Amino acid sequence: MIDELEASRVDNNSSSTSFSSPELSSSSSSLRPKRCISYMTMKALHDMRLSETLCDASIVLPDSGKEFLVHRVIMGSCSEYFRILFTTSVPSEKYHLEIPGIPSTIMEQIIRYAYLRECELSEDTVFDVYTAADYLLMNSLTEHCSVYILDRLRIDNCVTIMLFGRQRASKTLYDTARIFILKNFPQLAQTATNENELLQLELDEICQLLVDDQLNVREEVMVWEFVLRWIDHDPSKRSKHIYRLMKTVRFGLLNTEYFLDKVKENQYVVAYDETKPLVIEALTFLYDLEMISTRAMKEMNTPAIATPRLPHEVIFTVGGWGEGHSQSIIETYDTRADRWIKVPNEDPAGPRAYYGAAYIGRYLYFVGGYDGVEHFNTCRRFDMILKDWQEIAPMHQKRCYVSVVALNGMLYAMGGYNGTNRHNSVERYDPRTNQWTLIAPMGSLRSDADACTLNGMIYIAGGFNGHECLNTAEMYDPQANSWSPLPPMMHRRSGVSCAALGGSVYVIGGFNGLIRLNSGERYDLATRRWTACKEMYHQRSNFGLEVIDDMLLAIGGYDGVSAIAYVECYSPEANEWLEATDLSMMRSAFRAVTVSGLPNLEDYMHSNKENLINEMNVHRHGNPVLESRSASDAEDEELD
């Protein structure tokens, strides 16, 4: 009997760790255990238990002396532990089971769940309930607890959940919490005080996290500084592990001067001779990278210490206007490798430009637009997992130069141009019903504006009303279904791009009626004021603008003469624009969308990491992409 119980517990641990992530990512309400028989019947049985009617067994907790009278068939039906004991014990043991180690309040919840499939969980009790359910081989209750725990996964409890998942051999809890830690490592590392559990982790766990390709760090400096913080937490015991910890840091991604000052001369590094080969390896690479000739660089592979980590987000850009006509090209941006990757799955329905775009779940949505001949009310979506295209319901109005955002699982399409008139109308799309609904209109006619979401509200700025470029902005409250005017911007901006970052709304670039702009401004919600931002290097309108790694990325666009491929990123902390790798072709009139959480995100990342240094030569000396733009560009048609 004991062997059978142990074998069942092993099987239970195995099966309980194979939950699919899509299922666990759903809301807890959708994952409530299904009631396969009448709830009223089970309620009656539960009332009979409470009144000790027809009970044929008892569960005794020796730690507290508490006894629970139960029905064997009910307990055995949802617990392999009870089923085995009730069906293999000698008759005298069937009526009296002693189970040590489980508090009476937890056992009460276990029994209640067995009868009613209900369990009153809290963050204080859920781990105890999970542990007891796991011991009693109640798979459905451990799954129910897992959903509850992961619905409450946060910065302050992710390490606890990961360690608990490892202790209980729950692959779901362990893997989900670990990925959360990797993704939120910058925030965790910055708050790693002496009380922070990340600093309490043992060497093996820390090394496994720091060496992982998915560690979400923009600069490798953060990894090295966390290593030192972890050692400083208990230097007498931890400093001896410096060699193993250094193996997790990709020193080839550091600045040479920083490495010389902060790594090579560090007290822990200097104290141990075994670190010298690692220092020599890193310095050799860093010096070679500075001194090597272009010809030699072409033959140089990227070593492990300089291989970028994998991002948790990727930027999609689709189509647009280039070479005098609309395009179908798809490119994604790998921020860690600083490379654009061409995706072969172009829309078979044909190209489009001047559209609106957003993503919900696994789908990228493309709304309205223009192909050089027709203004669209049609909408398409791209399944980023299956990589196929589908038509969805058309809008009520044709809309190119339309502004689109996603909020609370809905798409909002605002304003636009139908080839004759500009709109102030707004439509909302519900993916569950595949239906567009007209909602409250904006206060102004707007095409070629842009919008973003912040704190549950939609902000739209700039645009063209058919007569002049606009400096007005509005805010939409979806709860009240109403628009409110905002203070006017400092500049008129059509073909503008808009994004929310750090609790503020940024509007960048655009066309003021005379020239393309490289200026930007920021709207502060608290003060209701616009303030100027650092200017971009390049003037641009109708370009992609997205937030990634807490920075703004401005992509492509039109500079007043031709489409451009230039990409630059803005860091609010440094108040500086930095150059990034150019698009593969010059184009404008597209939207950029940052996507996270895809299970196949690596499909859209740079795959040839070993060749990055080789490629660096091409990007350092310029990409010889040549392109002309037709003088009859649709953007100019918009402003005529």
N, C-alpha and C positions, 0 to 999 in steps of 0.2 A: 504493500500500500504506500509506504514511504517513497519507494522508487517511482511509482506511478505519479505521485504528487510532484516530486522533483522534476520528472520529465515533463509534466504538464506545465510547471512553472517556467521551464526553459522555453517550451513552445509558446507560452503566453508572452514572455519577454520578446521573443522573435516576432510574433505577430503584432504585438503592440507597437513595434517600432517601424512598421511598414505603411503607416498612413500616408496617403498622397498629399503633397503640399497644396494643390488646388482646393482640396476639401477643407484643409485646416485654415486656409486663407479666407474662407467664407465667414460670415458673421455667426456668432454663437446661436442666435435664434434659429438660423437655418439648419443648424446641426444638432438641435435638440433631439434626443433619442425618439425614434418613431414608436408610437404606441400601436402594437400589432393586435391587441385585444382590447375589449371595452375598458375604458378608464374607470367607468362606474363599477365594473366588476372588480377591478383591482382595488378600488377604493373600499369596496365592501370587504374584501379579503384583508385589507390593511386594518379596517375597523375591527374585524374579528380577531386579528392578532393583538390589537390593543386591549380588547376585552377578554383575551385568553380563551377564545372560542375555537375548538377543534385544532389547537396547536399540538404538534406531535414531536417537537424537539425544543431544546433550549441551548442558548449560547451563553456561556459564562465567561466573564472577564476576571481572571484571578487577581489582577492588579487592583481592581476597584471593588470586586465582589458583586458587580452588577450582573443581573441575569436577564436575558431577553427570550421570551417564548416566541417561537416562529413555526411556520409550516415548512416542512422539509422540501416539498415539491417546488415551492416558490423560491426558496434560497438556492436549491440545486439547479433551478432552471437558468439562472444568470451567473452562477459562479461554479467554475470547474472544481474549485477547492471543495465546496460543499457537496457537489454532486458525487465526487469520488468518495468522500468520507461517508456520506449517507448511503451509498450503494455498496461499499466494500467493508464497512466496519461490522463487527459482531453486533447482534441486536441490542445488547445492553448499552453500547456506546452511541447508538443512533439518536438517543434522546437527550444526550448531555455532552456538549462539546465545550472544552476549555480552550480559549484562544488568548494567550498572553500578549502584552505589548501594544494593544490597541485601546485608546481612551474610550470611555463609554459614549461621549458625545459624537465621536467619529463613527463608532459602531451603529449608533442610532441613525446616522445619515446613510450608512451602508445598507442597513435593513430597509430604510425608507425607499432608497433607490431600487432595491430588489422588487419591492411591491409596486411602486408608483412611477418608477423611472424619473423621479424627482430628487434633487439633492441641493440643499441650501449651502452653496459654496461662498466663501469669502477669501480674500487674499491671505488671511491669517490661518485658515483651515485647509485650503485646497491641497497643499503639499502633503498634509497628514492623510487626507481622504485618498489622494492618489496612491500614497505608500500602502495604505491598508487595502485598497482595491487591487493594487498590483500583487500584494501578498495573497489575497483571496482569489486571484485569477478571474477578476471581473473586467474583461476587456472593454466592454462598452462604457463602464464608469471611468476607467483610466483615459479612454478617448475623450469622454465628456470633460474630464478635468484638464486634459491637454488643451482643448479648445479654449476653456476658461483662462488658463494660464497664458496662452499665446495671444489672446485678445488683449491682455494687459502687459504685454512685453514692453519694457521701457528702459531708458538709460540707467535708472537706479536699481533695476532688478535683473537685468539681462545676464550678468555673471552668475547670480544665484540660480537662475533657471538653467543655464548651461551646465553648471556643476550638478544640479539636481537631475537633469536629463542623463548625464553620464553615470551618476550613482544608480539610477533606476534602469539603466540600459535602454532608455527611450531615445531612439534615433531622431524622432520628430522633434522632441524638446531640445535635445542637444544641438542638432544641426541648425534648427531655426534660430535659436539663441546665439549660436556661434556666428552665423551669417550676419545677424543683427549687430554683434560686437564688431565684426570686421568692417561692416558698412559705416558704423558710427564711431569708429576708432578715434578720429580727431577730437570729437567731443568728449569721449571717455578719457582719452589721454590728457586732455587739458584740465579735466576735473579730477585727476588722479591724486587726491589728497591721501593722507595716511589712512583715512577711514574707507577709502574707495576699494572695493573688492578686487578690482583689476590688479592692484598692487599686492594683493594677498595671494594671487595665483602662484602655483609652483612653477619651477623652471620648465618642465616639459610642456605644460600648457601655454606658458608665455612664448616659448620658442615656436610652438606649432602655430600660434596666432601671428607672430611677427614674420615668419618665413612665408606665410601664405600669399599667393599671387593676388588674392582678392582683398588684401588689406588696403583699405580705402584711404590712402595718403597722397596728397598732392605733391608734397616734398618729402624726400627720404630723411631730411633733417629731423622730422617729427619722430621717426622710428628710433633714431639714435638717441635723441633726448629722452625718449621714454625708457629706453634701455638703462640709461644712467639714473633716471628717477626710480626705476624698479630696484636697481642695485642699492641706491642710497636709502631705500626703505629698511634694509638690513645689511649694511656693507660687510660686516664681519663674516656673515655666512654666504653672501651672494657674490662678492667681488671675484671669488675664485672661478665663477662661471663666465667670466668676460669673453673668453675665446669662443665658447658655444653661442653666446649672445651676439657677438660680432658677426658670426656666420649668417645671422638672419637679416643683417642690414646690407642694402645694396649700395655699397660705397661708391660704385662707379657712377651713381646718379647725383653725387654730391659735388659741390663746388670745390675746386682744388684748395683754395685758400681756407675754406671752412674745414676741410679734412685735416690740413696741416695744423690749424690752430686748435680745433675742438676734438679731434679724434686721435691723431698721432701723439699729441702731447698730453692726453688725458691720463690722470693718475692711475686709473685701473689698467689701462692699456700698457703703460710704461712698466707697471709692476710685474707683469708676467711675460716671460720670454716667448711663450707659445703664440703670442699675438703678432710677433714680428713678421711671419710670412704673410699674414693677412694685410698688414700695413704695406708691405713691399708690393704685394699684388695690386692693391688699390692704387698706390702712388704710381706704379708703372703704367697702369691703364690710364690714369688721369693725365699724366705727362705725355703719354703717347697720343692721347686724344687732342692735346693742345699742339703738339709738334709734328704730327704725322702729315705726310703729303697727301694731296688729293688722290694721287694714283694708288698709294698704299691703302688709303681708306676704302677704296673700292673692293679690296680683297680682305677687309677686316670684318670678322664676325663679331656680333655683340656677345660679350661674356655674361655669365649669370649675374655678376655683381652690377651690371648695367642694364639688365633687362627690366623694362617697365612693368609695374603691376597692372592688374586688370581693373578697369573702371567699373563702378556699379551703375553708371548711367551712360547713355549714348545719345548723341544728337542725330536726328534724321533730317535731311533736306531732300525734297522731291521736286523735280521739274523746274518750272520757272521759265524765264525768257533769256535766250542767248543765241548768238549767231543769226539774229534777225527773225527768229521764230520761237514758238513755245517748245519746251523740252520735256522729256520723260525721265531723265537721269535720276537715279537715287544714290545719294552718298550719305554715309554715316561717319561720325567723328569720334575717334578713340582719343580721349583726353590724355591718357597716360602715355601713349605712344606719340601723341601729337600728329596723327595721320588721318587722312580721309580715305574711306574704303568704298569702292563702288559696289553696289548691290545689284545683282543681275535681274531682279524680279520687277521689271518695269510694268506699269499698268497697261494691259492689252487694249483698254478702251481708248488709249491715245494720250497725248500730252496735255498739260494745262498749266497756266500761269495766273498770277493775280488771284489766287484762291485763298481760302482760310483753312487752317488745319489745327487739330488738337488730337490727343489720344485719351482713350478710356480703356483700361485693362490691357488686353492683347491687341487692340485695334487702333490703327492710325486712321483718322477720318480726314477726308479732303472735300471741302465744301465750296460749291460754285466755281468761279474762275472764268478763264478766257483762253482760247486756243489760237487767236489771231483772226478768227472768223466769227465764232459764236460765243455769246455770253451764256454761261451755264446756270441752270437751277439744279442740275444733277449733282449727286454726291456719291463718292466712292469711299470704300474703306479697305485697308490693307491689314491682313492678319499677319502679325509679325512672327508668329510661331509657325503656322502652316505656310506662310509666304505666298498667299494667294489673294486675289482682289475680288471684291463683291460690290454690286450696286446696291445702294440703300434708297429709301424713299426720297423723292425730289422735294426741294423747298417750294413754298408757295410763289416765290419771286425769283427771277434770274438775278444773280448777284456775283459780279466780279468786283475786285477791290474790297472784298467783304472782310470783316473782322470776326474771328471765331475764337471762343475759349471753351474749355470744359470745366464744369463746376457741379459737384455733387452727383456725378454720373450722368449729367446732361450736357448736350452741346448747345451753345448759343451763337447764332449768326446775326450780326448787327450791321445794318446799313448796306452799302454797296452801290453798284451801278448796273443797270439792265441794258445798256446800249443807248438809252434815251434819257432816262431819269435817274437821279440819285435817290436813295431811300433813307428814311429815318426809322423804318419798320424793323422789328426784331422777331426772329423765330427761334423756338426752342425744340430740340430733338431729343426724344426719349428712345434709347436703343432697345428698351424692353418691348415697346409697342411699334417700333419702326415708324414713328409718326412725328411730323413737324407741327408745332402749334404757334400761332401768332400771339405774342405777349405785348406788354406795354411798349409803345414806340419811344425812341429817344427824343430829346428836345430839339435836336438839329439834324438836318440832312447831312449824312457823312458817307463818303466813299474814300478809299485809300487812307483810312485811319488805322489804328491798331488798339488792341485791348489786352488786359491781363486780369488775373484774379488775385485778391488779397483779403484775408480775414473774412472769407465768405461773401465778398462783394465783387462786382465786376467794374473795372475802370476802363474807359475808352477815351482816347485823346486824339486831337488833330483831325486831319482829313481834308476833303475838298467838297464843297457844297454845290458845285457847278458854276460858281462865280469867283470864289476866292479860296485860298488855303486858310485853314482854321487854326486858331490858337485856343479853342474852347475844349473843355473836357467834362465828362459826366460820370456819375457813379450809379450803378444799378443794384437795388436791394431785392434779391429773389423772393424773400419772405413777404415783402410788401408789394412786389411787382410794380416798382416805381423807380423813376430816374430822378436824380438830383444833380443840379449843376455844381461844378467845382470852380475854384478860382481860375482865371485864364492863365495859360502858359506864358512864358516870357517871349516865345517866338511862334510864328505860324509854321505849321509842319504838316505837309501832306506826304504820303509815302513814308510815314514815320514808323518806327518800331518801338514797342512798349513791353516792359517786363517788370515783375515785382522782385525785389531783392532786399533782404535785411529790413523788412517792414516798411519799405518805401516803394513808390512807383517811379520807375525811370522811363523817360521818353527820349529817344536818341535819334539823331539824324533827321532825314526828311528833306522836303523841298518847300521853300518859303514863297514861291511864286517867281523868284529871280534866280536863285542858285541852290545847288544841293548843299546840305549842311553837314558839318562834322561836330557840331555842338550837341550837348545833351543837357537835360535838366531833371531834377528829382523832386517828387511831391511828397512832403512829409504829412502823414495823416494827422498827427497831433497838432501841428501848428497851422495846417491847411495853407502851406506856402510852397512855392516852387523856388528852388535854388539851382544855380548853374553847376554843371559837372565838368570834369576834365574833358577837353576836346579829343575826339578820335584823330588818328593820323590821316584818315581818308574821309573825304566827303562822300556821302552815300544816301540814297533813298531806295525804297522797295527792297530791303535786305532782310536777312534772317537775324533775329536777336533772341538768344536764349540764356538761361541761367544754368551754369554747371560749375561744381566745385566752389560755390559762393562767389562766382564771378560772372560778369556779362560777356557773352561771346557775340561779336558782330561779324556777320558772314556775308560776303559778296555784296550785291546791290548794283546801283547805277550811279555814276559820279557826275552825270551831266554830259558826258562825251560818249562813254561806252559802258557796257557791263564790266564789272570787276570781279576778281577772284580773291581779293585780299580778305584775310581774317585777322581780327585782333580781339584781345580780351581785356576787360576792365576789372581791376581789383579795387573795391571801395576802401580797403584798409590802406593801401598804398596810394590811392587816388591817382592811378597810373594805367595807361593803356599799353599793353604788350603785344608784340607780333606773334602770330601763330601760323601754322602751315596753311597755305592757300588751298582753295578748292581746286579740283582737277580741271575745271573750265570756268570761264567768266560767265556769270549769269546773275540775273536779278529776278524780282517778282515771284519769289518763293517764300515759304515759311519754314522756319526751323522749329523742331519739336524735340524736347529732351524727354527721353523715355527711361524708366527704371523698373526693376522688378521682373524683367523677362527671364524665364528659365533658360532661354537659349541666347542670352545677351552676347556670348562669345561669337556667335555667327556674324555679328555686326562689328567685330573688332579686328584690329590688325593681327593677322595670323602669322606673319613671318618676322617674329621678334628678333631672330638671329641676324636679320639683314638690316636692322635699323641704322647702324652706323654707316653701312654702305649707302643707304638711302639718304643719309644726312648730307652727303656731298651734293646730291641733286637739289635739295631744298636750300642749302647754303648759297648755291650759285644761281638760284632762280629756276623756276619751272618754265620752259619755253612754250607756254600755252599762248597761242595767238588767237584773237577773236575780234570780229567787227560787229557792230550793232547797227541795225537798220535805223535810219532817220525817222522812219514812220512807226517807231516803237509804240506799242499800245499805251505805255506810260505817258508819252507826250499827248496821245489822243485824249487821255483822261483829263489833262489840264488845259486843253484847247477850249 
